[in-house]
Amino acid sequence: MVSIPDELLARIDAEAKRQGTSRSGLLQQAARTEIGIRQVSRDQVRSELDQLAADWIDPTEDVAEVIRRDRRSH
């Protein structure tokens, strides 16, 4: 159990609604952020991987050919 003033609770509820989550979900995420636990969504991971791939390979190249070349070089 935790005590939260009514005014703050109303703002938490409004933010949870804005983000499309629950009060509990919002508070859990805030706690993770505060104590330094990073939690990322699948979409965020995919986006980061896409960016890494874009930095690694020319998007006009055939990905399969790039992998074959890399395998041959090892």
Number of C-alpha atoms within 10 A of each C-alpha: 3 3 6 10 7 9 9 10 13 13 11 18 18 14 15 17 13 10 11 11 12 16 16 12 13 18 14 12 13 13 12 13 12 10 8 9 11 9 10 8 8 9 9 11 11 11 12 12 12 12 11 11 13 11 10 9 12 11 10 6 9 10 13 9 10 13 11 10 11 10 9 8 7 5
